[in-house]
Amino acid sequence: MGGEGGGATASGRDGGSGGGPVQPSGGGSRRRGRSPADKENKRLKRLLRNRVSAQQARERKKAYLGDLETRVKELESNNAELEERLSTLQNENQMLRQILKNTTAGSQEGRK
């Protein structure tokens, strides 16, 4: 194991053969070859993707709001039915209490 991979030498740092100027590290060589037309094409594709995505988001929002409006109508209708039923039951309860009161009062008078 002596000497392999232990330390960097001067020839190991510069990339080997030294056949040209040293490129700065950081991956800059990948972007260097793009022409202005390529950049514009990429920008237009990105804008198109963004436009499509925004349209899809608007459509999802519209569908969501439509569902909410339907749900509101259903709940309002259900609420109206429940309020009507509550009123009916309250009236029935009132009548039954009155009948019970009259029956109780009548039976007490009969005992006297």
MMTF fields as JSON, N, C-alpha, C and O atoms, coordinates in Angstrom:
{
  "mmtfVersion": "1.0.0",
  "mmtfProducer": "UNKNOWN",
  "numBonds": 447,
  "numAtoms": 448,
  "numGroups": 112,
  "numChains": 1,
  "numModels": 1,
  "chainsPerModel": [1],
  "groupsPerChain": [112],
  "chainIdList": ["A"],
  "bondAtomList": [4, 2, 8, 6, 12, 10, 16, 14, 20, 18, 24, 22, 28, 26, 32, 30, 36, 34, 40, 38, 44, 42, 48, 46, 52, 50, 56, 54, 60, 58, 64, 62, 68, 66, 72, 70, 76, 74, 80, 78, 84, 82, 88, 86, 92, 90, 96, 94, 100, 98, 104, 102, 108, 106, 112, 110, 116, 114, 120, 118, 124, 122, 128, 126, 132, 130, 136, 134, 140, 138, 144, 142, 148, 146, 152, 150, 156, 154, 160, 158, 164, 162, 168, 166, 172, 170, 176, 174, 180, 178, 184, 182, 188, 186, 192, 190, 196, 194, 200, 198, 204, 202, 208, 206, 212, 210, 216, 214, 220, 218, 224, 222, 228, 226, 232, 230, 236, 234, 240, 238, 244, 242, 248, 246, 252, 250, 256, 254, 260, 258, 264, 262, 268, 266, 272, 270, 276, 274, 280, 278, 284, 282, 288, 286, 292, 290, 296, 294, 300, 298, 304, 302, 308, 306, 312, 310, 316, 314, 320, 318, 324, 322, 328, 326, 332, 330, 336, 334, 340, 338, 344, 342, 348, 346, 352, 350, 356, 354, 360, 358, 364, 362, 368, 366, 372, 370, 376, 374, 380, 378, 384, 382, 388, 386, 392, 390, 396, 394, 400, 398, 404, 402, 408, 406, 412, 410, 416, 414, 420, 418, 424, 422, 428, 426, 432, 430, 436, 434, 440, 438, 444, 442],
  "bondOrderList": [1, 1, 1, 1, 1, 1, 1, 1, 1, 1, 1, 1, 1, 1, 1, 1, 1, 1, 1, 1, 1, 1, 1, 1, 1, 1, 1, 1, 1, 1, 1, 1, 1, 1, 1, 1, 1, 1, 1, 1, 1, 1, 1, 1, 1, 1, 1, 1, 1, 1, 1, 1, 1, 1, 1, 1, 1, 1, 1, 1, 1, 1, 1, 1, 1, 1, 1, 1, 1, 1, 1, 1, 1, 1, 1, 1, 1, 1, 1, 1, 1, 1, 1, 1, 1, 1, 1, 1, 1, 1, 1, 1, 1, 1, 1, 1, 1, 1, 1, 1, 1, 1, 1, 1, 1, 1, 1, 1, 1, 1, 1],
  "groupList": [{"groupName": "MET", "atomNameList": ["N", "CA", "C", "O"], "elementList": ["N", "C", "C", "O"], "formalChargeList": [0, 0, 0, 0], "bondAtomList": [1, 0, 2, 1, 3, 2], "bondOrderList": [1, 1, 2], "singleLetterCode": "M", "chemCompType": "L-PEPTIDE LINKING"}, {"groupName": "GLY", "atomNameList": ["N", "CA", "C", "O"], "elementList": ["N", "C", "C", "O"], "formalChargeList": [0, 0, 0, 0], "bondAtomList": [1, 0, 2, 1, 3, 2], "bondOrderList": [1, 1, 2], "singleLetterCode": "G", "chemCompType": "PEPTIDE LINKING"}, {"groupName": "GLU", "atomNameList": ["N", "CA", "C", "O"], "elementList": ["N", "C", "C", "O"], "formalChargeList": [0, 0, 0, 0], "bondAtomList": [1, 0, 2, 1, 3, 2], "bondOrderList": [1, 1, 2], "singleLetterCode": "E", "chemCompType": "L-PEPTIDE LINKING"}, {"groupName": "ALA", "atomNameList": ["N", "CA", "C", "O"], "elementList": ["N", "C", "C", "O"], "formalChargeList": [0, 0, 0, 0], "bondAtomList": [1, 0, 2, 1, 3, 2], "bondOrderList": [1, 1, 2], "singleLetterCode": "A", "chemCompType": "L-PEPTIDE LINKING"}, {"groupName": "THR", "atomNameList": ["N", "CA", "C", "O"], "elementList": ["N", "C", "C", "O"], "formalChargeList": [0, 0, 0, 0], "bondAtomList": [1, 0, 2, 1, 3, 2], "bondOrderList": [1, 1, 2], "singleLetterCode": "T", "chemCompType": "L-PEPTIDE LINKING"}, {"groupName": "SER", "atomNameList": ["N", "CA", "C", "O"], "elementList": ["N", "C", "C", "O"], "formalChargeList": [0, 0, 0, 0], "bondAtomList": [1, 0, 2, 1, 3, 2], "bondOrderList": [1, 1, 2], "singleLetterCode": "S", "chemCompType": "L-PEPTIDE LINKING"}, {"groupName": "ARG", "atomNameList": ["N", "CA", "C", "O"], "elementList": ["N", "C", "C", "O"], "formalChargeList": [0, 0, 0, 0], "bondAtomList": [1, 0, 2, 1, 3, 2], "bondOrderList": [1, 1, 2], "singleLetterCode": "R", "chemCompType": "L-PEPTIDE LINKING"}, {"groupName": "ASP", "atomNameList": ["N", "CA", "C", "O"], "elementList": ["N", "C", "C", "O"], "formalChargeList": [0, 0, 0, 0], "bondAtomList": [1, 0, 2, 1, 3, 2], "bondOrderList": [1, 1, 2], "singleLetterCode": "D", "chemCompType": "L-PEPTIDE LINKING"}, {"groupName": "PRO", "atomNameList": ["N", "CA", "C", "O"], "elementList": ["N", "C", "C", "O"], "formalChargeList": [0, 0, 0, 0], "bondAtomList": [1, 0, 2, 1, 3, 2], "bondOrderList": [1, 1, 2], "singleLetterCode": "P", "chemCompType": "L-PEPTIDE LINKING"}, {"groupName": "VAL", "atomNameList": ["N", "CA", "C", "O"], "elementList": ["N", "C", "C", "O"], "formalChargeList": [0, 0, 0, 0], "bondAtomList": [1, 0, 2, 1, 3, 2], "bondOrderList": [1, 1, 2], "singleLetterCode": "V", "chemCompType": "L-PEPTIDE LINKING"}, {"groupName": "GLN", "atomNameList": ["N", "CA", "C", "O"], "elementList": ["N", "C", "C", "O"], "formalChargeList": [0, 0, 0, 0], "bondAtomList": [1, 0, 2, 1, 3, 2], "bondOrderList": [1, 1, 2], "singleLetterCode": "Q", "chemCompType": "L-PEPTIDE LINKING"}, {"groupName": "LYS", "atomNameList": ["N", "CA", "C", "O"], "elementList": ["N", "C", "C", "O"], "formalChargeList": [0, 0, 0, 0], "bondAtomList": [1, 0, 2, 1, 3, 2], "bondOrderList": [1, 1, 2], "singleLetterCode": "K", "chemCompType": "L-PEPTIDE LINKING"}, {"groupName": "ASN", "atomNameList": ["N", "CA", "C", "O"], "elementList": ["N", "C", "C", "O"], "formalChargeList": [0, 0, 0, 0], "bondAtomList": [1, 0, 2, 1, 3, 2], "bondOrderList": [1, 1, 2], "singleLetterCode": "N", "chemCompType": "L-PEPTIDE LINKING"}, {"groupName": "LEU", "atomNameList": ["N", "CA", "C", "O"], "elementList": ["N", "C", "C", "O"], "formalChargeList": [0, 0, 0, 0], "bondAtomList": [1, 0, 2, 1, 3, 2], "bondOrderList": [1, 1, 2], "singleLetterCode": "L", "chemCompType": "L-PEPTIDE LINKING"}, {"groupName": "TYR", "atomNameList": ["N", "CA", "C", "O"], "elementList": ["N", "C", "C", "O"], "formalChargeList": [0, 0, 0, 0], "bondAtomList": [1, 0, 2, 1, 3, 2], "bondOrderList": [1, 1, 2], "singleLetterCode": "Y", "chemCompType": "L-PEPTIDE LINKING"}, {"groupName": "ILE", "atomNameList": ["N", "CA", "C", "O"], "elementList": ["N", "C", "C", "O"], "formalChargeList": [0, 0, 0, 0], "bondAtomList": [1, 0, 2, 1, 3, 2], "bondOrderList": [1, 1, 2], "singleLetterCode": "I", "chemCompType": "L-PEPTIDE LINKING"}],
  "groupTypeList": [0, 1, 1, 2, 1, 1, 1, 3, 4, 3, 5, 1, 6, 7, 1, 1, 5, 1, 1, 1, 8, 9, 10, 8, 5, 1, 1, 1, 5, 6, 6, 6, 1, 6, 5, 8, 3, 7, 11, 2, 12, 11, 6, 13, 11, 6, 13, 13, 6, 12, 6, 9, 5, 3, 10, 10, 3, 6, 2, 6, 11, 11, 3, 14, 13, 1, 7, 13, 2, 4, 6, 9, 11, 2, 13, 2, 5, 12, 12, 3, 2, 13, 2, 2, 6, 13, 5, 4, 13, 10, 12, 2, 12, 10, 0, 13, 6, 10, 15, 13, 11, 12, 4, 4, 3, 1, 5, 10, 2, 1, 6, 11],
  "groupIdList": [1, 2, 3, 4, 5, 6, 7, 8, 9, 10, 11, 12, 13, 14, 15, 16, 17, 18, 19, 20, 21, 22, 23, 24, 25, 26, 27, 28, 29, 30, 31, 32, 33, 34, 35, 36, 37, 38, 39, 40, 41, 42, 43, 44, 45, 46, 47, 48, 49, 50, 51, 52, 53, 54, 55, 56, 57, 58, 59, 60, 61, 62, 63, 64, 65, 66, 67, 68, 69, 70, 71, 72, 73, 74, 75, 76, 77, 78, 79, 80, 81, 82, 83, 84, 85, 86, 87, 88, 89, 90, 91, 92, 93, 94, 95, 96, 97, 98, 99, 100, 101, 102, 103, 104, 105, 106, 107, 108, 109, 110, 111, 112],
  "secStructList": [7, 7, 1, 6, 6, 1, 1, 7, 7, 2, 2, 2, 2, 6, 6, 1, 1, 7, 7, 1, 7, 7, 7, 7, 1, 1, 1, 2, 2, 2, 2, 6, 6, 7, 7, 2, 2, 2, 2, 2, 2, 2, 2, 2, 2, 2, 2, 2, 2, 2, 2, 2, 2, 2, 2, 2, 2, 2, 2, 2, 2, 2, 2, 2, 2, 2, 2, 2, 2, 2, 2, 2, 2, 2, 2, 2, 2, 2, 2, 2, 2, 2, 2, 2, 2, 2, 2, 2, 2, 2, 2, 2, 2, 2, 2, 2, 2, 2, 2, 2, 2, 2, 2, 2, 2, 2, 2, 2, 2, 2, 2, 7],
  "xCoordList": [0.812, 0.0, 0.854, 0.299, 2.115, 2.963, 2.997, 3.495, 2.476, 2.575, 1.337, 1.19, 0.431, -0.755, -1.828, -2.266, -2.248, -3.329, -2.997, -3.885, -1.76, -1.401, -1.405, -2.037, -0.723, -0.64, -0.689, -0.345, -1.117, -1.214, 0.14, 0.827, 0.51, 1.756, 1.433, 0.266, 2.446, 2.23, 1.595, 0.722, 2.022, 1.452, 0.035, -0.751, -0.307, -1.644, -2.671, -3.858, -2.244, -3.19, -3.602, -4.725, -2.766, -3.092, -3.838, -4.087, -4.195, -5.017, -4.228, -4.834, -2.932, -2.186, -1.353, -0.323, -1.762, -0.901, -0.599, 0.451, -1.47, -1.211, -1.304, -0.504, -2.258, -2.378, -3.037, -3.214, -3.417, -4.076, -4.224, -3.719, -4.919, -5.098, -5.968, -6.859, -5.692, -6.424, -7.777, -7.853, -8.854, -10.213, -10.495, -10.094, -11.172, -11.53, -12.531, -13.402, -12.391, -13.315, -14.674, -14.791, -15.709, -17.049, -17.999, -19.152, -17.558, -18.466, -18.796, -19.795, -18.019, -18.298, -18.201, -18.786, -17.475, -17.28, -18.556, -18.658, -19.518, -20.762, -21.6, -22.209, -21.645, -22.509, -21.841, -22.521, -20.569, -19.832, -20.288, -20.238, -20.735, -21.072, -22.445, -22.768, -23.27, -24.632, -24.604, -23.982, -25.286, -25.395, -26.567, -27.423, -26.608, -27.75, -29.084, -30.098, -29.091, -30.332, -30.771, -31.96, -29.79, -30.119, -30.678, -31.641, -30.065, -30.54, -31.961, -32.807, -32.21, -33.552, -34.569, -35.69, -34.173, -35.053, -35.385, -36.537, -34.373, -34.589, -35.512, -36.393, -35.3, -36.141, -37.598, -38.516, -37.8, -39.159, -39.843, -41.033, -39.087, -39.659, -40.065, -41.12, -39.211, -39.525, -40.775, -41.638, -40.867, -42.051, -43.316, -44.365, -43.206, -44.36, -44.784, -45.971, -43.797, -44.12, -44.782, -45.731, -44.272, -44.841, -46.271, -47.149, -46.501, -47.842, -48.831, -49.949, -48.408, -49.264, -49.553, -50.691, -48.516, -48.686, -49.644, -50.491, -49.509, -50.396, -51.841, -52.765, -52.039, -53.392, -53.998, -55.175, -53.195, -53.683, -54.056, -55.056, -53.259, -53.557, -54.871, -55.679, -55.077, -56.339, -57.536, -58.583, -57.374, -58.471, -58.76, -59.919, -57.702, -57.907, -58.63, -59.522, -58.244, -58.878, -60.352, -61.209, -60.64, -62.025, -62.875, -64.003, -62.331, -63.059, -63.27, -64.343, -62.25, -62.347, -63.43, -64.237, -63.451, -64.469, -65.866, -66.827, -65.984, -67.276, -67.755, -68.931, -66.833, -67.185, -67.615, -68.571, -66.902, -67.265, -68.655, -69.443, -68.951, -70.269, -71.377, -72.428, -71.144, -72.124, -72.324, -73.451, -71.225, -71.291, -72.043, -72.822, -71.826, -72.528, -74.028, -74.811, -74.439, -75.869, -76.479, -77.58, -75.75, -76.252, -76.405, -77.416, -75.412, -75.457, -76.553, -77.221, -76.74, -77.808, -79.172, -80.047, -79.359, -80.619, -80.852, -81.948, -79.816, -79.911, -80.215, -81.008, -79.584, -79.812, -81.257, -81.864, -81.814, -83.206, -84.155, -85.112, -83.884, -84.716, -84.637, -85.65, -83.436, -83.264, -83.952, -84.536, -83.88, -84.559, -86.073, -86.749, -86.599, -88.039, -88.431, -89.451, -87.619, -87.898, -87.825, -88.645, -86.843, -86.716, -87.962, -88.491, -88.423, -89.618, -90.828, -91.598, -90.992, -92.105, -92.031, -93.033, -90.84, -90.677, -90.873, -91.396, -90.456, -90.682, -92.179, -92.661, -92.912, -94.366, -95.026, -95.904, -94.598, -95.147, -94.838, -95.693, -93.63, -93.234, -94.102, -94.553, -94.324, -95.16, -96.581, -97.147, -97.155, -98.513, -98.561, -99.488, -97.574, -97.553, -97.407, -98.021, -96.6, -96.469, -97.8, -98.186, -98.484, -99.779, -100.785, -101.534, -100.808, -101.707, -101.376, -102.273, -100.094, -99.669, -100.08, -100.532, -99.926, -100.3, -101.803, -102.251, -102.584, -104.043, -104.475, -105.372, -103.841, -104.183, -103.847, -104.635, -102.683, -102.262, -103.189, -103.579, -103.541, -104.429, -105.817, -106.449, -106.301, -107.625, -107.678, -108.683, -106.629, -106.637, -106.532, -107.05, -105.888, -105.796, -107.138, -107.488, -107.894, -109.209, -110.174, -111.046, -110.035, -110.912, -110.702, -111.611, -109.566, -109.265, -109.836, -110.0, -110.132, -110.6, -112.021, -112.551],
  "yCoordList": [-1.191, 0.0, 1.252, 2.35, 1.15, 2.322, 3.112, 2.622, 4.334, 5.235, 5.327, 6.324, 4.357, 4.427, 5.28, 4.981, 6.326, 7.165, 7.915, 8.504, 7.909, 8.541, 10.042, 10.691, 10.62, 12.068, 12.507, 11.739, 13.746, 14.261, 14.785, 15.473, 14.455, 14.965, 16.122, 16.369, 16.831, 17.971, 17.524, 18.212, 16.385, 15.916, 15.39, 15.398, 14.94, 14.435, 15.529, 15.289, 16.732, 17.831, 18.513, 19.011, 18.559, 19.338, 18.543, 19.066, 17.32, 16.565, 15.671, 15.018, 15.599, 14.623, 15.226, 15.837, 15.077, 15.352, 16.826, 17.153, 17.724, 19.152, 19.578, 20.404, 19.046, 19.323, 20.643, 20.931, 21.476, 22.735, 23.554, 23.176, 24.684, 25.515, 24.802, 24.025, 25.081, 24.444, 25.123, 26.346, 24.322, 24.844, 25.029, 24.191, 26.101, 26.253, 25.182, 24.797, 24.715, 23.685, 24.304, 25.516, 23.46, 23.961, 23.65, 24.078, 22.92, 22.493, 23.567, 23.434, 24.618, 25.692, 25.274, 25.924, 24.205, 23.8, 23.261, 23.248, 22.822, 22.291, 23.388, 23.158, 24.55, 25.622, 26.459, 27.212, 26.343, 27.189, 27.016, 27.968, 25.806, 25.523, 25.991, 25.86, 26.526, 26.941, 28.215, 29.213, 28.143, 29.333, 30.178, 29.678, 31.44, 32.284, 31.71, 31.863, 31.055, 30.448, 29.312, 29.147, 28.516, 27.435, 27.994, 27.464, 29.065, 29.683, 30.204, 30.034, 30.836, 31.374, 30.245, 30.353, 29.17, 28.013, 27.433, 27.106, 27.31, 26.781, 27.705, 27.241, 29.017, 29.99, 29.889, 29.925, 29.762, 29.659, 28.374, 28.379, 27.271, 26.014, 26.147, 25.664, 26.811, 27.008, 27.875, 27.584, 28.937, 29.802, 29.03, 29.204, 28.178, 27.387, 26.416, 26.283, 25.735, 24.815, 25.568, 25.08, 26.753, 27.555, 27.978, 27.946, 28.372, 28.789, 27.63, 27.804, 26.447, 25.256, 24.921, 24.621, 24.973, 24.67, 25.661, 25.27, 26.933, 27.952, 27.718, 27.872, 27.349, 27.075, 25.879, 25.894, 24.848, 23.668, 24.036, 23.55, 24.886, 25.317, 26.103, 25.932, 26.964, 27.72, 26.789, 26.988, 25.773, 24.817, 24.007, 23.749, 23.606, 22.874, 23.755, 23.291, 25.02, 25.944, 26.146, 26.18, 26.278, 26.464, 25.248, 25.394, 24.048, 22.822, 22.744, 22.359, 23.109, 23.086, 24.049, 23.699, 25.262, 26.235, 25.763, 25.984, 25.119, 24.558, 23.503, 23.469, 22.641, 21.622, 22.268, 21.824, 23.319, 24.009, 24.639, 24.568, 25.25, 25.871, 24.826, 25.062, 23.678, 22.588, 22.138, 21.92, 22.001, 21.564, 22.587, 22.205, 23.864, 24.915, 24.812, 24.907, 24.619, 24.494, 23.285, 23.363, 22.163, 20.961, 21.206, 20.83, 21.83, 22.076, 23.074, 22.92, 24.095, 25.059, 24.388, 24.65, 23.53, 22.804, 21.887, 21.847, 21.158, 20.265, 21.057, 20.625, 22.209, 23.054, 23.537, 23.557, 23.928, 24.384, 23.251, 23.473, 22.039, 20.888, 20.627, 20.36, 20.707, 20.459, 21.535, 21.238, 22.789, 23.859, 23.655, 23.881, 23.228, 22.96, 21.806, 21.87, 20.759, 19.611, 20.018, 19.589, 20.844, 21.322, 22.098, 21.902, 22.974, 23.753, 22.842, 23.035, 21.852, 20.906, 20.153, 20.013, 19.672, 18.913, 19.794, 19.338, 21.051, 21.961, 22.204, 22.233, 22.378, 22.554, 21.307, 21.401, 20.139, 18.89, 18.737, 18.319, 19.072, 18.991, 19.92, 19.55, 21.122, 22.096, 21.55, 21.656, 20.964, 20.41, 19.25, 19.159, 18.368, 17.221, 17.671, 17.096, 18.694, 19.219, 19.801, 19.638, 20.486, 21.06, 19.95, 20.044, 18.908, 17.768, 17.129, 16.82, 16.928, 16.326, 17.202, 16.698, 18.487, 19.423, 19.366, 19.328, 19.36, 19.291, 17.959, 17.917, 16.881, 15.556, 15.467, 14.951, 15.967, 15.931, 16.794, 16.398, 17.971, 18.86, 18.243, 18.357, 17.593, 16.968, 15.791, 15.589, 15.023, 13.856, 14.291, 13.607, 15.391, 15.878, 16.441, 16.314, 17.06, 17.578, 16.44, 16.558, 15.337, 14.188, 13.504, 12.828, 13.651, 13.018, 13.808, 13.259, 15.04, 15.871, 15.614, 16.243],
  "zCoordList": [0.0, 0.0, 0.0, 0.024, -0.024, 0.069, -1.213, -2.226, -1.195, -2.323, -3.185, -3.892, -3.179, -4.024, -3.364, -2.253, -4.034, -3.548, -2.281, -1.666, -1.881, -0.62, -0.691, 0.143, -1.656, -1.73, -3.166, -4.064, -3.403, -4.755, -5.187, -4.432, -6.398, -6.951, -7.866, -8.17, -8.307, -9.193, -10.504, -11.032, -11.032, -12.291, -12.095, -13.043, -10.915, -10.629, -10.505, -10.729, -10.153, -9.947, -11.239, -11.322, -12.227, -13.407, -14.467, -15.554, -14.193, -15.117, -16.041, -16.891, -15.934, -16.717, -17.816, -17.531, -19.085, -20.225, -20.427, -20.98, -20.006, -20.174, -21.616, -22.055, -22.384, -23.803, -24.124, -25.307, -23.159, -23.459, -22.195, -21.138, -22.303, -21.104, -20.075, -20.418, -18.835, -17.742, -17.595, -17.473, -17.607, -17.437, -15.954, -15.146, -15.579, -14.162, -13.76, -14.54, -12.542, -12.069, -11.807, -11.627, -11.787, -11.532, -12.663, -12.624, -13.668, -14.723, -15.728, -16.435, -15.834, -16.766, -18.215, -19.082, -18.501, -19.89, -20.517, -21.744, -19.748, -20.302, -20.941, -21.986, -20.355, -20.838, -21.929, -22.625, -22.083, -23.002, -24.442, -25.221, -24.814, -26.193, -26.628, -27.809, -25.751, -26.121, -26.949, -26.587, -28.049, -28.886, -28.386, -27.657, -28.771, -28.377, -28.849, -28.168, -30.0, -30.495, -29.58, -29.309, -29.097, -28.166, -26.862, -26.308, -26.385, -25.137, -25.306, -24.427, -26.441, -26.705, -26.825, -26.327, -27.484, -27.624, -26.249, -25.965, -25.41, -24.059, -23.262, -22.539, -23.401, -22.691, -23.151, -22.333, -24.461, -24.993, -24.528, -24.214, -24.485, -23.992, -22.529, -22.118, -21.751, -20.332, -20.176, -19.347, -20.974, -20.918, -21.29, -20.668, -22.309, -22.729, -21.627, -21.329, -21.023, -19.919, -18.77, -18.157, -18.491, -17.407, -17.739, -16.877, -18.99, -19.411, -19.295, -18.812, -19.743, -19.661, -18.205, -17.843, -17.374, -15.954, -15.292, -14.488, -15.628, -15.058, -15.496, -14.696, -16.761, -17.256, -16.538, -16.178, -16.331, -15.605, -14.171, -13.644, -13.545, -12.175, -12.14, -11.227, -13.14, -13.192, -13.368, -12.752, -14.213, -14.431, -13.168, -12.844, -12.456, -11.194, -10.182, -9.472, -10.12, -9.181, -9.538, -8.655, -10.826, -11.273, -10.908, -10.439, -11.123, -10.77, -9.26, -8.796, -8.505, -7.043, -6.565, -5.702, -7.123, -6.732, -7.132, -6.395, -8.283, -8.695, -7.708, -7.343, -7.279, -6.281, -4.968, -4.331, -4.57, -3.325, -3.428, -2.485, -4.566, -4.742, -4.684, -4.088, -5.3, -5.243, -3.805, -3.36, -3.089, -1.683, -0.837, 0.036, -1.077, -0.331, -0.568, 0.378, -1.825, -2.134, -1.432, -0.887, -1.451, -0.775, 0.724, 1.319, 1.325, 2.772, 3.136, 4.16, 2.302, 2.573, 2.484, 3.309, 1.493, 1.347, 2.546, 3.105, 2.931, 4.09, 5.359, 6.195, 5.493, 6.665, 6.715, 7.785, 5.569, 5.524, 5.93, 6.671, 5.44, 5.813, 7.317, 7.962, 7.864, 9.302, 10.141, 11.184, 9.679, 10.414, 10.394, 11.398, 9.246, 9.148, 10.072, 10.759, 10.081, 10.952, 12.42, 13.232, 12.753, 14.131, 14.544, 15.638, 13.666, 13.974, 14.184, 15.125, 13.309, 13.436, 14.76, 15.462, 15.093, 16.341, 17.573, 18.59, 17.479, 18.61, 18.81, 19.943, 17.706, 17.811, 18.388, 19.246, 17.914, 18.423, 19.91, 20.691, 20.285, 21.692, 22.545, 23.629, 22.037, 22.761, 22.951, 24.039, 21.89, 21.984, 22.972, 23.777, 22.917, 23.828, 25.279, 26.177, 25.501, 26.87, 27.364, 28.522, 26.44, 26.815, 27.121, 28.094, 26.302, 26.549, 27.881, 28.666, 28.14, 29.402, 30.579, 31.608, 30.429, 31.499, 31.749, 32.895, 30.654, 30.801, 31.405, 32.248, 30.977, 31.494, 32.974, 33.766, 33.341, 34.747, 35.591, 36.689, 35.086, 35.838, 35.96, 37.011, 34.907, 34.941, 35.887, 36.57, 35.939, 36.833, 38.289, 39.172, 38.549, 39.932, 40.388, 41.561, 39.487, 39.843, 40.106, 40.967, 39.378, 39.543, 40.883, 41.364, 41.487, 42.764, 43.926, 45.015, 43.731, 44.837, 45.193, 46.109]
}
